[in-house]
Amino acid sequence: MTDLERKLYRIIYNMSRFRKNPTINELKRKTGQDESTIRKAVKNLITRNELEWDTEKKEWRFK
C-alpha cells in the first residue's frame, strides 16, 4: 500500500465511523492531490479488496 493509499484509507475509515462519506473535494483538500490521482488510488484499494462500496447502504466496508 502506498503512502497516498494508506492516507486515503485512514481518512475514509475515520470519516465513515461518524456516518459521513468524504466527498472528492474533501479528499483533495486533505491529501493535496488532484482528483484523478485520488480516484486511481481508491480504485487500487478496491481492487486489492481493502475497501468495498456497499451500494444498498451507501457506505464503505473495510477489510
Backbone as XML, in Angstrom:
<?xml version="1.0"?>
<chain id="A" units="angstrom">
  <residue number="1" name="MET">
    <atom name="N" x="0.852" y="-1.172" z="0.000"/>
    <atom name="CA" x="0.000" y="0.000" z="0.000"/>
    <atom name="C" x="0.898" y="1.235" z="0.000"/>
  </residue>
  <residue number="2" name="THR">
    <atom name="N" x="0.630" y="2.146" z="-0.914"/>
    <atom name="CA" x="1.429" y="3.368" z="-0.986"/>
    <atom name="C" x="1.026" y="4.331" z="0.126"/>
  </residue>
  <residue number="3" name="ASP">
    <atom name="N" x="1.818" y="5.360" z="0.308"/>
    <atom name="CA" x="1.509" y="6.357" z="1.338"/>
    <atom name="C" x="0.157" y="7.028" z="1.084"/>
  </residue>
  <residue number="4" name="LEU">
    <atom name="N" x="-0.118" y="7.364" z="-0.177"/>
    <atom name="CA" x="-1.384" y="8.004" z="-0.506"/>
    <atom name="C" x="-2.550" y="7.058" z="-0.246"/>
  </residue>
  <residue number="5" name="GLU">
    <atom name="N" x="-2.414" y="5.806" z="-0.630"/>
    <atom name="CA" x="-3.478" y="4.826" z="-0.393"/>
    <atom name="C" x="-3.725" y="4.645" z="1.099"/>
  </residue>
  <residue number="6" name="ARG">
    <atom name="N" x="-2.664" y="4.597" z="1.870"/>
    <atom name="CA" x="-2.796" y="4.460" z="3.326"/>
    <atom name="C" x="-3.500" y="5.684" z="3.917"/>
  </residue>
  <residue number="7" name="LYS">
    <atom name="N" x="-3.130" y="6.855" z="3.427"/>
    <atom name="CA" x="-3.737" y="8.094" z="3.909"/>
    <atom name="C" x="-5.223" y="8.155" z="3.550"/>
  </residue>
  <residue number="8" name="LEU">
    <atom name="N" x="-5.561" y="7.793" z="2.315"/>
    <atom name="CA" x="-6.955" y="7.781" z="1.896"/>
    <atom name="C" x="-7.763" y="6.768" z="2.697"/>
  </residue>
  <residue number="9" name="TYR">
    <atom name="N" x="-7.185" y="5.607" z="2.938"/>
    <atom name="CA" x="-7.863" y="4.570" z="3.713"/>
    <atom name="C" x="-8.192" y="5.088" z="5.105"/>
  </residue>
  <residue number="10" name="ARG">
    <atom name="N" x="-7.235" y="5.729" z="5.754"/>
    <atom name="CA" x="-7.450" y="6.256" z="7.102"/>
    <atom name="C" x="-8.493" y="7.376" z="7.102"/>
  </residue>
  <residue number="11" name="ILE">
    <atom name="N" x="-8.446" y="8.263" z="6.108"/>
    <atom name="CA" x="-9.424" y="9.352" z="6.032"/>
    <atom name="C" x="-10.826" y="8.782" z="5.848"/>
  </residue>
  <residue number="12" name="ILE">
    <atom name="N" x="-10.982" y="7.878" z="4.892"/>
    <atom name="CA" x="-12.295" y="7.284" z="4.631"/>
    <atom name="C" x="-12.771" y="6.506" z="5.843"/>
  </residue>
  <residue number="13" name="TYR">
    <atom name="N" x="-11.884" y="5.743" z="6.467"/>
    <atom name="CA" x="-12.251" y="4.964" z="7.654"/>
    <atom name="C" x="-12.711" y="5.874" z="8.788"/>
  </residue>
  <residue number="14" name="ASN">
    <atom name="N" x="-11.931" y="6.882" z="9.093"/>
    <atom name="CA" x="-12.259" y="7.767" z="10.218"/>
    <atom name="C" x="-13.536" y="8.559" z="9.968"/>
  </residue>
  <residue number="15" name="MET">
    <atom name="N" x="-13.738" y="9.037" z="8.749"/>
    <atom name="CA" x="-14.961" y="9.792" z="8.469"/>
    <atom name="C" x="-16.173" y="8.872" z="8.449"/>
  </residue>
  <residue number="16" name="SER">
    <atom name="N" x="-16.004" y="7.638" z="8.005"/>
    <atom name="CA" x="-17.114" y="6.685" z="7.949"/>
    <atom name="C" x="-17.578" y="6.266" z="9.340"/>
  </residue>
  <residue number="17" name="ARG">
    <atom name="N" x="-16.684" y="6.315" z="10.297"/>
    <atom name="CA" x="-17.061" y="5.972" z="11.676"/>
    <atom name="C" x="-18.158" y="6.881" z="12.187"/>
  </residue>
  <residue number="18" name="PHE">
    <atom name="N" x="-18.204" y="8.103" z="11.673"/>
    <atom name="CA" x="-19.213" y="9.076" z="12.082"/>
    <atom name="C" x="-20.318" y="9.206" z="11.039"/>
  </residue>
  <residue number="19" name="ARG">
    <atom name="N" x="-20.486" y="8.152" z="10.215"/>
    <atom name="CA" x="-21.538" y="8.083" z="9.195"/>
    <atom name="C" x="-21.477" y="9.221" z="8.189"/>
  </residue>
  <residue number="20" name="LYS">
    <atom name="N" x="-20.265" y="9.641" z="7.838"/>
    <atom name="CA" x="-20.104" y="10.676" z="6.829"/>
    <atom name="C" x="-19.138" y="10.170" z="5.777"/>
  </residue>
  <residue number="21" name="ASN">
    <atom name="N" x="-19.613" y="10.064" z="4.550"/>
    <atom name="CA" x="-18.735" y="9.674" z="3.456"/>
    <atom name="C" x="-18.041" y="10.919" z="2.920"/>
  </residue>
  <residue number="22" name="PRO">
    <atom name="N" x="-16.715" y="10.886" z="2.815"/>
    <atom name="CA" x="-15.999" y="12.067" z="2.335"/>
    <atom name="C" x="-16.258" y="12.319" z="0.853"/>
  </residue>
  <residue number="23" name="THR">
    <atom name="N" x="-16.386" y="13.574" z="0.500"/>
    <atom name="CA" x="-16.545" y="13.941" z="-0.903"/>
    <atom name="C" x="-15.170" y="14.006" z="-1.557"/>
  </residue>
  <residue number="24" name="ILE">
    <atom name="N" x="-15.166" y="14.051" z="-2.875"/>
    <atom name="CA" x="-13.891" y="14.139" z="-3.593"/>
    <atom name="C" x="-13.182" y="15.449" z="-3.248"/>
  </residue>
  <residue number="25" name="ASN">
    <atom name="N" x="-13.944" y="16.513" z="-3.031"/>
    <atom name="CA" x="-13.333" y="17.800" z="-2.661"/>
    <atom name="C" x="-12.676" y="17.731" z="-1.284"/>
  </residue>
  <residue number="26" name="GLU">
    <atom name="N" x="-13.303" y="17.039" z="-0.350"/>
    <atom name="CA" x="-12.696" y="16.873" z="0.978"/>
    <atom name="C" x="-11.412" y="16.053" z="0.873"/>
  </residue>
  <residue number="27" name="LEU">
    <atom name="N" x="-11.437" y="15.008" z="0.066"/>
    <atom name="CA" x="-10.233" y="14.194" z="-0.110"/>
    <atom name="C" x="-9.120" y="14.981" z="-0.795"/>
  </residue>
  <residue number="28" name="LYS">
    <atom name="N" x="-9.485" y="15.819" z="-1.757"/>
    <atom name="CA" x="-8.488" y="16.663" z="-2.421"/>
    <atom name="C" x="-7.850" y="17.619" z="-1.419"/>
  </residue>
  <residue number="29" name="ARG">
    <atom name="N" x="-8.679" y="18.210" z="-0.566"/>
    <atom name="CA" x="-8.175" y="19.172" z="0.415"/>
    <atom name="C" x="-7.286" y="18.493" z="1.454"/>
  </residue>
  <residue number="30" name="LYS">
    <atom name="N" x="-7.695" y="17.316" z="1.916"/>
    <atom name="CA" x="-6.956" y="16.631" z="2.983"/>
    <atom name="C" x="-5.665" y="15.974" z="2.497"/>
  </residue>
  <residue number="31" name="THR">
    <atom name="N" x="-5.622" y="15.577" z="1.215"/>
    <atom name="CA" x="-4.421" y="14.900" z="0.704"/>
    <atom name="C" x="-3.524" y="15.822" z="-0.114"/>
  </residue>
  <residue number="32" name="GLY">
    <atom name="N" x="-4.089" y="16.881" z="-0.679"/>
    <atom name="CA" x="-3.300" y="17.767" z="-1.526"/>
    <atom name="C" x="-3.068" y="17.198" z="-2.914"/>
  </residue>
  <residue number="33" name="GLN">
    <atom name="N" x="-3.828" y="16.176" z="-3.285"/>
    <atom name="CA" x="-3.689" y="15.534" z="-4.591"/>
    <atom name="C" x="-4.844" y="15.945" z="-5.497"/>
  </residue>
  <residue number="34" name="ASP">
    <atom name="N" x="-4.675" y="15.697" z="-6.813"/>
    <atom name="CA" x="-5.756" y="16.005" z="-7.748"/>
    <atom name="C" x="-6.744" y="14.843" z="-7.831"/>
  </residue>
  <residue number="35" name="GLU">
    <atom name="N" x="-7.881" y="15.092" z="-8.466"/>
    <atom name="CA" x="-8.977" y="14.126" z="-8.498"/>
    <atom name="C" x="-8.590" y="12.809" z="-9.165"/>
  </residue>
  <residue number="36" name="SER">
    <atom name="N" x="-7.875" y="12.878" z="-10.273"/>
    <atom name="CA" x="-7.526" y="11.643" z="-10.981"/>
    <atom name="C" x="-6.596" y="10.761" z="-10.157"/>
  </residue>
  <residue number="37" name="THR">
    <atom name="N" x="-5.685" y="11.357" z="-9.421"/>
    <atom name="CA" x="-4.772" y="10.601" z="-8.565"/>
    <atom name="C" x="-5.537" y="9.924" z="-7.430"/>
  </residue>
  <residue number="38" name="ILE">
    <atom name="N" x="-6.483" y="10.635" z="-6.842"/>
    <atom name="CA" x="-7.289" y="10.084" z="-5.751"/>
    <atom name="C" x="-8.145" y="8.936" z="-6.254"/>
  </residue>
  <residue number="39" name="ARG">
    <atom name="N" x="-8.795" y="9.127" z="-7.399"/>
    <atom name="CA" x="-9.635" y="8.066" z="-7.961"/>
    <atom name="C" x="-8.825" y="6.815" z="-8.267"/>
  </residue>
  <residue number="40" name="LYS">
    <atom name="N" x="-7.633" y="7.001" z="-8.801"/>
    <atom name="CA" x="-6.757" y="5.872" z="-9.117"/>
    <atom name="C" x="-6.356" y="5.119" z="-7.848"/>
  </residue>
  <residue number="41" name="ALA">
    <atom name="N" x="-6.024" y="5.838" z="-6.793"/>
    <atom name="CA" x="-5.622" y="5.211" z="-5.529"/>
    <atom name="C" x="-6.790" y="4.469" z="-4.891"/>
  </residue>
  <residue number="42" name="VAL">
    <atom name="N" x="-7.993" y="5.048" z="-4.937"/>
    <atom name="CA" x="-9.169" y="4.385" z="-4.365"/>
    <atom name="C" x="-9.500" y="3.130" z="-5.169"/>
  </residue>
  <residue number="43" name="LYS">
    <atom name="N" x="-9.368" y="3.203" z="-6.494"/>
    <atom name="CA" x="-9.599" y="2.015" z="-7.324"/>
    <atom name="C" x="-8.607" y="0.911" z="-6.980"/>
  </residue>
  <residue number="44" name="ASN">
    <atom name="N" x="-7.362" y="1.282" z="-6.710"/>
    <atom name="CA" x="-6.362" y="0.291" z="-6.301"/>
    <atom name="C" x="-6.748" y="-0.362" z="-4.980"/>
  </residue>
  <residue number="45" name="LEU">
    <atom name="N" x="-7.251" y="0.418" z="-4.047"/>
    <atom name="CA" x="-7.698" y="-0.141" z="-2.761"/>
    <atom name="C" x="-8.872" y="-1.096" z="-2.956"/>
  </residue>
  <residue number="46" name="ILE">
    <atom name="N" x="-9.780" y="-0.742" z="-3.845"/>
    <atom name="CA" x="-10.927" y="-1.608" z="-4.116"/>
    <atom name="C" x="-10.464" y="-2.889" z="-4.811"/>
  </residue>
  <residue number="47" name="THR">
    <atom name="N" x="-9.559" y="-2.769" z="-5.758"/>
    <atom name="CA" x="-9.046" y="-3.929" z="-6.492"/>
    <atom name="C" x="-8.356" y="-4.913" z="-5.555"/>
  </residue>
  <residue number="48" name="ARG">
    <atom name="N" x="-7.630" y="-4.407" z="-4.577"/>
    <atom name="CA" x="-6.925" y="-5.272" z="-3.628"/>
    <atom name="C" x="-7.811" y="-5.690" z="-2.451"/>
  </residue>
  <residue number="49" name="ASN">
    <atom name="N" x="-9.098" y="-5.392" z="-2.542"/>
    <atom name="CA" x="-10.085" y="-5.753" z="-1.517"/>
    <atom name="C" x="-9.797" y="-5.145" z="-0.150"/>
  </residue>
  <residue number="50" name="GLU">
    <atom name="N" x="-9.199" y="-3.978" z="-0.128"/>
    <atom name="CA" x="-9.014" y="-3.243" z="1.124"/>
    <atom name="C" x="-10.293" y="-2.476" z="1.463"/>
  </residue>
  <residue number="51" name="LEU">
    <atom name="N" x="-10.977" y="-1.999" z="0.411"/>
    <atom name="CA" x="-12.218" y="-1.244" z="0.541"/>
    <atom name="C" x="-13.292" y="-1.889" z="-0.321"/>
  </residue>
  <residue number="52" name="GLU">
    <atom name="N" x="-14.533" y="-1.713" z="0.100"/>
    <atom name="CA" x="-15.662" y="-2.186" z="-0.698"/>
    <atom name="C" x="-16.823" y="-1.227" z="-0.497"/>
  </residue>
  <residue number="53" name="TRP">
    <atom name="N" x="-17.479" y="-0.845" z="-1.596"/>
    <atom name="CA" x="-18.613" y="0.066" z="-1.511"/>
    <atom name="C" x="-19.894" y="-0.748" z="-1.472"/>
  </residue>
  <residue number="54" name="ASP">
    <atom name="N" x="-20.709" y="-0.531" z="-0.429"/>
    <atom name="CA" x="-21.991" y="-1.192" z="-0.295"/>
    <atom name="C" x="-23.051" y="-0.274" z="-0.903"/>
  </residue>
  <residue number="55" name="THR">
    <atom name="N" x="-23.564" y="-0.656" z="-2.083"/>
    <atom name="CA" x="-24.497" y="0.213" z="-2.794"/>
    <atom name="C" x="-25.852" y="0.314" z="-2.109"/>
  </residue>
  <residue number="56" name="GLU">
    <atom name="N" x="-26.269" y="-0.725" z="-1.403"/>
    <atom name="CA" x="-27.561" y="-0.675" z="-0.724"/>
    <atom name="C" x="-27.543" y="0.282" z="0.462"/>
  </residue>
  <residue number="57" name="LYS">
    <atom name="N" x="-26.504" y="0.169" z="1.279"/>
    <atom name="CA" x="-26.392" y="1.026" z="2.463"/>
    <atom name="C" x="-25.715" y="2.356" z="2.164"/>
  </residue>
  <residue number="58" name="LYS">
    <atom name="N" x="-25.089" y="2.444" z="0.989"/>
    <atom name="CA" x="-24.327" y="3.629" z="0.576"/>
    <atom name="C" x="-23.268" y="3.988" z="1.598"/>
  </residue>
  <residue number="59" name="GLU">
    <atom name="N" x="-22.434" y="2.999" z="1.900"/>
    <atom name="CA" x="-21.339" y="3.207" z="2.844"/>
    <atom name="C" x="-20.171" y="2.293" z="2.481"/>
  </residue>
  <residue number="60" name="TRP">
    <atom name="N" x="-19.013" y="2.609" z="3.034"/>
    <atom name="CA" x="-17.807" y="1.823" z="2.788"/>
    <atom name="C" x="-17.738" y="0.648" z="3.749"/>
  </residue>
  <residue number="61" name="ARG">
    <atom name="N" x="-17.196" y="-0.469" z="3.263"/>
    <atom name="CA" x="-16.862" y="-1.616" z="4.112"/>
    <atom name="C" x="-15.359" y="-1.782" z="4.076"/>
  </residue>
  <residue number="62" name="PHE">
    <atom name="N" x="-14.797" y="-2.121" z="5.213"/>
    <atom name="CA" x="-13.347" y="-2.231" z="5.343"/>
    <atom name="C" x="-12.963" y="-3.678" z="5.617"/>
  </residue>
  <residue number="63" name="LYS">
    <atom name="N" x="-11.841" y="-4.064" z="5.059"/>
    <atom name="CA" x="-11.347" y="-5.444" z="5.250"/>
    <atom name="C" x="-10.206" y="-5.444" z="6.226"/>
  </residue>
</chain>
